[in-house]
Amino acid sequence: MQKLDLANEWDKTFALSDRVDHEKITFENGYGITLAADLYKPKGATGRLAAIAVSGPFGAVKEQSSGLYAQTMAEFGFLTIAFDPSFTGESGGEPRYTASPDINTEDFMSAVDYLILRDDVDEGRVGIIGVCGWGGIALNTAAADPRIKATVASTMYDMTRVAGNGYYDAADNAEARIAARKQLAAQRTADARSGSHVRAGGVVDPVPDDAPQFIADYHAYYKTTRGYHKRSLNSNEGWNAIGTQAYANTRFLRYIDEIENAVLVMHGEAAHSYYMGKDAFEKIKGGVNPDNKEFLGIPGAVHCDLYDGGDKNYIPWDKLAGFFQKHLV
């Protein structure tokens, strides 16, 4: 396994809780890429615990939202990890700043592998949380891996839908997709000639006057002290321009109606992405086992409010913990 250079200092966007023990850990995914993670364990806990793996948002790092989710769930009694996906943050993988539908799904399944092999984890009581784009990846993973007994998709994006159809499906036509493919193909040629990758840019800064509200919402999280992190793609120079190309020709949610185990889709009702969460839930709810599927709409919350709670503590932590306490039994 690759030896990673991990930060020793506490460099999160949230304070360390005095109710948990924290350590940095690494594990290898099925493609041989070493992933970095933060492990949180309830202080003084003994025996085999229920466990949860967390990742997201898409283009964020474990020092941001996913770490907050993991630490808070550890305060409720779960052993948790928040990991950096392949090619990003402190995790390994080359080239940097790229994403893969297959490898990212494998990242989540490998996090489950890591947890069930720990002596202090009950392997029959493992769940996952995906935030934003990793909410869609979490649902894709849950459809593939029945070891995952409970899944939460928070403020969910289906990145394959956005990449292929645009926001609100506004570019869901062959002409728009062909034009996008030609642009990416030209960029690939330019990158191949130069031997390097052009970055696409992170969250726009400053925010243009005519930008959609959700751009301002992203800026308020990623570009301010609230959520900025030096390793976050969204806080800085973004993905490689061709780094998410494979997502456009992929569809994640094809089999989510076949998830037998518990699912909670949680979304802010004022989020621009609300339609993605609702559409995903409608498909899940019409599937093989509707009785353990839940949708939680949060009035007034925009997309990024479920990253860290926003200014009104929008994340219903008790509800989240109760969902896992009910289904990780």
NUDREN-268644 format. One line per 8 residues: number of its first residue (from 1); for each residue y, x, z of C-alpha. Coordinates in pm, 1 decimal, m for minus. Example, Ala and Ser with C-alpha at 12.3 -4.5 7.8 and 13.67 -1.06 7.14 Angstrom:
BEGIN
1	m450.0/1230.0/780.0; m106.0/1367.0/714.0 $
***
This chain:
BEGIN
1	0.0/0.0/0.0; 345.9/127.3/m92.6; 556.1/261.1/193.1; 886.2/74.0/197.4; 1216.9/193.4/336.9; 1297.4/m85.8/583.0; 1622.8/m131.4/772.5; 1587.9/m59.3/1143.1 $
9	1903.7/m234.1/1260.4; 1943.6/m609.4/1302.9; 2129.5/m695.4/982.3; 2081.3/m1073.0/960.6; 2346.4/m1337.7/900.2; 2238.3/m1502.7/1227.1; 2200.7/m1377.2/1583.7; 1868.2/m1263.7/1727.0 $
17	1722.4/m1524.7/1959.5; 1620.9/m1417.9/2309.8; 1331.2/m1664.2/2288.6; 1133.2/m1474.4/2025.2; 990.0/m1131.4/1961.5; 1076.6/m980.4/1624.0; 922.9/m705.6/1413.9; 931.7/m586.0/1054.3 $
25	599.9/m605.5/871.1; 465.6/m544.7/520.5; 178.4/m691.3/320.6; 51.4/m663.2/m35.7; 35.5/m946.1/m286.5; m240.6/m1002.5/m540.6; m55.5/m799.6/m803.3; m44.9/m491.6/m580.5 $
33	323.8/m530.1/m490.6; 416.3/m455.8/m130.6; 632.0/m722.7/30.1; 864.4/m680.5/327.2; 894.9/m950.0/591.2; 1036.1/m1026.4/932.9; 784.8/m1162.6/1181.1; 899.1/m1390.7/1463.8 $
41	672.8/m1482.3/1754.9; 749.9/m1701.4/2055.2; 817.9/m1471.6/2348.9; 520.6/m1456.3/2581.5; 291.6/m1653.3/2347.7; m81.8/m1590.5/2375.0; m388.5/m1703.4/2185.6; m407.7/m1819.7/1826.6 $
49	m92.6/m1991.8/1706.1; m3.5/m2218.1/1417.7; 188.7/m2014.3/1161.7; 449.6/m2068.5/890.6; 559.1/m1849.4/597.4; 916.0/m1895.4/471.2; 1108.7/m1781.4/165.2; 1422.4/m1868.9/m29.3 $
57	1675.1/m1950.7/m153.0; 1622.8/m1816.9/m505.8; 1822.0/m1492.7/m520.0; 1863.3/m1468.0/m141.2; 1695.5/m1233.5/106.5; 1510.0/m1280.9/433.7; 1818.5/m1182.9/629.5; 1981.7/m1509.2/524.3 $
65	1851.4/m1867.2/526.4; 1475.2/m1804.0/530.6; 1506.6/m1580.1/835.2; 1701.2/m1846.5/1019.2; 1431.8/m2104.9/940.4; 1157.9/m1864.4/1050.5; 1326.7/m1766.3/1376.6; 1409.0/m2125.6/1466.2 $
73	1052.3/m2240.8/1401.9; 932.2/m1955.3/1624.0; 1154.6/m2095.7/1899.4; 950.9/m2415.4/1864.6; 625.9/m2225.7/1921.9; 509.4/m2115.3/1576.7; 435.6/m1762.5/1460.3; 645.5/m1718.8/1146.5 $
81	732.1/m1473.9/873.8; 1027.3/m1471.0/634.4; 961.2/m1249.9/333.4; 1153.0/m1099.8/44.3; 997.3/m1196.0/m290.4; 865.4/m932.4/m528.9; 1131.6/m722.1/m702.9; 1405.8/m818.8/m454.7 $
89	1544.3/m727.5/m113.7; 1335.7/m474.4/75.4; 1015.4/m566.5/m109.7; 862.3/m350.0/m381.4; 810.9/m414.4/m749.4; 971.3/m283.4/m1067.0; 1189.3/m356.2/m1249.4; 1423.9/m472.1/m977.7 $
97	1605.6/m807.3/m979.9; 1350.9/m997.8/m1184.8; 1142.4/m1307.9/m1116.8; 805.0/m1434.6/m1234.7; 662.7/m1786.7/m1195.5; 313.6/m1644.1/m1148.6; 405.3/m1356.0/m920.1; 640.8/m1560.9/m704.8 $
105	369.8/m1822.4/m649.2; 132.4/m1538.0/m566.7; 388.4/m1404.6/m315.5; 357.8/m1727.4/m114.9; m22.9/m1733.3/m133.0; m36.5/m1369.6/m25.3; 188.9/m1450.3/270.6; m72.7/m1709.6/367.6 $
113	m343.6/m1442.0/326.1; m151.5/m1217.8/564.0; m111.7/m1488.2/826.2; m471.5/m1611.7/830.7; m599.9/m1256.7/880.2; m393.6/m1202.0/1194.5; m583.9/m1221.7/1523.3; m304.0/m1427.6/1679.0 $
121	m303.2/m1696.3/1406.4; m530.3/m1998.3/1378.2; m625.8/m1978.5/1010.7; m668.8/m2354.5/987.3; m309.6/m2418.6/1096.9; m86.3/m2251.6/838.3; 215.7/m2402.9/664.1; 501.2/m2291.8/440.7 $
129	873.7/m2360.5/400.3; 1057.2/m2304.2/73.9; 1436.2/m2329.7/55.6; 1627.8/m2409.4/m265.4; 1444.8/m2257.0/m564.3; 1167.2/m2151.3/m332.5; 1121.9/m2517.8/m242.7; 991.7/m2573.2/m595.1 $
137	777.4/m2261.6/m566.0; 644.7/m2388.9/m231.6; 534.5/m2716.3/m391.8; 373.4/m2527.7/m678.9; 191.1/m2309.4/m426.0; 76.8/m2604.7/m216.5; m69.4/m2765.0/m527.9; m267.1/m2445.5/m593.8 $
145	m374.0/m2352.8/m240.7; m532.7/m2615.0/m9.8; m532.9/m2368.4/280.2; m167.3/m2468.0/324.2; m188.4/m2763.4/560.9; 181.6/m2856.2/563.7; 465.9/m2778.5/322.6; 841.5/m2827.3/355.6 $
153	1068.2/m2812.9/49.8; 1425.3/m2796.3/176.6; 1726.3/m2863.3/m52.8; 1477.2/m2814.3/m333.9; 1540.1/m2673.0/m679.5; 1279.8/m2673.9/m952.8; 1389.8/m2348.0/m1115.1; 1168.1/m2407.8/m1417.9 $
161	1343.0/m2738.6/m1485.7; 1690.0/m2585.2/m1449.4; 1598.3/m2286.7/m1667.4; 1452.7/m2506.5/m1940.8; 1677.8/m2812.3/m1922.6; 2003.1/m2700.9/m1759.7; 2171.1/m2872.5/m1466.9; 2121.4/m3251.1/m1465.3 $
169	1893.6/m3200.6/m1770.9; 2209.4/m3172.8/m1981.9; 2046.4/m2914.6/m2211.7; 1708.1/m3086.1/m2238.8; 1683.4/m3059.0/m2616.3; 1529.5/m2820.4/m2865.5; 1864.4/m2704.2/m3006.4; 1993.9/m2589.1/m2666.9 $
177	1665.7/m2419.5/m2574.3; 1640.8/m2237.5/m2907.7; 1998.5/m2111.6/m2871.3; 1923.5/m1985.9/m2520.2; 1607.0/m1810.4/m2641.6; 1799.8/m1634.5/m2917.8; 2059.5/m1513.9/m2670.0; 1793.2/m1381.5/m2433.7 $
185	1606.3/m1218.0/m2722.1; 1922.1/m1034.1/m2825.2; 1972.9/m919.5/m2466.2; 1613.1/m793.9/m2448.3; 1670.6/m586.1/m2760.4; 1991.3/m442.8/m2616.0; 1816.9/m360.5/m2286.0; 1527.2/m196.4/m2468.5 $
193	1765.7/19.3/m2667.4; 1967.7/125.0/m2363.7; 1669.3/174.6/m2135.1; 1838.9/m24.7/m1859.7; 1897.2/m384.9/m1757.8; 2227.1/m568.3/m1766.8; 2283.0/m780.3/m1454.9; 2382.0/m1142.2/m1498.4 $
201	2626.2/m1149.9/m1208.5; 2585.0/m1331.8/m878.9; 2790.4/m1622.1/m750.3; 3124.1/m1624.2/m932.2; 3414.5/m1477.2/m735.8; 3685.8/m1601.1/m729.1; 3594.2/m1962.3/m799.9; 3772.0/m2097.9/m1112.6 $
209	3989.2/m2404.6/m1062.3; 3771.4/m2609.0/m1298.8; 3436.9/m2502.9/m1148.3; 3195.0/m2774.6/m1032.6; 3197.0/m2838.4/m659.6; 2853.0/m2683.6/m615.0; 2988.6/m2349.1/m736.8; 3244.7/m2361.0/m457.3 $
217	2963.2/m2452.0/m216.9; 2764.3/m2145.4/m323.9; 3073.7/m1926.7/m287.5; 3135.6/m2059.3/62.9; 2788.4/m1939.5/162.5; 2713.6/m1624.3/m37.1; 3060.3/m1472.0/m68.3; 3189.7/m1515.8/286.6 $
225	3085.6/m1385.4/626.2; 2885.3/m1705.8/667.4; 2606.4/m1587.0/437.9; 2699.2/m1264.4/256.3; 2434.9/m993.3/258.0; 2442.6/m658.4/81.5; 2088.8/m697.8/m55.1; 2126.3/m1058.4/m171.9 $
233	2134.0/m1097.7/m548.8; 2346.6/m1409.1/m520.4; 2596.8/m1228.8/m297.9; 2626.1/m940.5/m540.4; 2537.7/m867.4/m905.4; 2269.5/m1129.9/m958.8; 1942.2/m1113.8/m1149.0; 1882.6/m903.7/m1455.4 $
241	2017.3/m1105.6/m1747.9; 1657.8/m1146.2/m1872.3; 1511.4/m1150.8/m1520.9; 1427.0/m1521.1/m1507.8; 1345.4/m1568.2/m1876.6; 983.9/m1671.3/m1815.2; 1093.4/m1965.2/m1600.0; 1238.7/m2152.7/m1899.1 $
249	899.8/m2189.7/m2070.5; 712.2/m2281.1/m1751.5; 688.1/m2603.3/m1550.6; 613.0/m2583.5/m1179.0; 555.1/m2940.0/m1067.0; 280.2/m3050.0/m1305.6; 14.3/m3098.6/m1036.3; 210.4/m3171.6/m718.8 $
257	74.5/m3528.1/m713.7; m263.0/m3368.1/m636.5; m147.4/m3207.4/m309.8; m378.8/m3354.1/m45.9; m211.2/m3197.3/257.1; 119.1/m3292.2/420.7; 454.8/m3248.7/244.6; 811.7/m3303.3/362.9 $
265	1089.4/m3293.8/102.4; 1426.8/m3259.9/276.0; 1754.8/m3291.2/86.2; 2123.8/m3342.8/146.2; 2233.0/m3670.7/m6.7; 2561.0/m3514.2/m127.3; 2381.7/m3218.5/m290.0; 2414.5/m3170.5/m666.1 $
273	2039.8/m3095.3/m661.3; 1945.0/m3422.4/m490.0; 1792.1/m3561.0/m809.1; 1537.7/m3278.1/m815.2; 1418.2/m3348.2/m463.3; 1395.4/m3722.6/m526.9; 1209.2/m3678.4/m856.0; 960.5/m3436.5/m700.6 $
281	896.5/m3668.2/m407.3; 842.8/m3971.3/m628.8; 570.8/m3782.3/m812.4; 411.1/m3657.5/m489.8; 424.9/m3999.9/m327.7; 243.4/m4149.9/m625.2; m39.4/m3900.5/m592.3; m374.4/m3863.1/m423.5 $
289	m268.9/m3892.6/m58.9; 67.2/m4065.6/m11.1; 25.8/m4134.5/360.7; 116.3/m3781.1/472.8; 416.2/m3738.4/240.3; 773.9/m3776.5/366.4; 1123.7/m3765.7/220.9; 1422.8/m3699.6/444.4 $
297	1768.0/m3758.6/300.3; 2053.2/m3615.8/506.0; 2379.4/m3811.2/463.6; 2686.9/m3604.6/379.5; 2504.8/m3273.4/337.3; 2564.3/m3065.2/24.3; 2310.7/m2821.0/m116.6; 2405.8/m2514.9/89.7 $
305	2438.2/m2710.8/414.2; 2058.9/m2690.1/442.4; 2072.1/m2310.9/413.2; 2218.6/m2268.5/761.2; 2327.2/m2611.8/882.0; 2680.8/m2588.8/749.7; 2971.3/m2688.4/971.9; 2798.2/m2998.2/1111.4 $
313	2453.2/m2860.7/1197.4; 2293.8/m3065.6/921.4; 1945.2/m2914.4/951.4; 1729.2/m3148.7/1166.7; 1533.4/m2876.5/1344.4; 1355.6/m3119.2/1576.9; 1234.1/m3321.5/1278.0; 1116.6/m3006.6/1102.8 $
321	928.7/m2883.3/1407.4; 780.9/m3228.2/1467.4; 647.8/m3240.2/1112.4; 460.7/m2912.4/1161.2; 346.7/m3003.9/1512.8; 195.3/m3322.1/1369.8; 21.5/m3167.6/1070.8; m73.4/m2817.4/1189.0 $
329	m326.4/m2944.2/1439.6 $
***
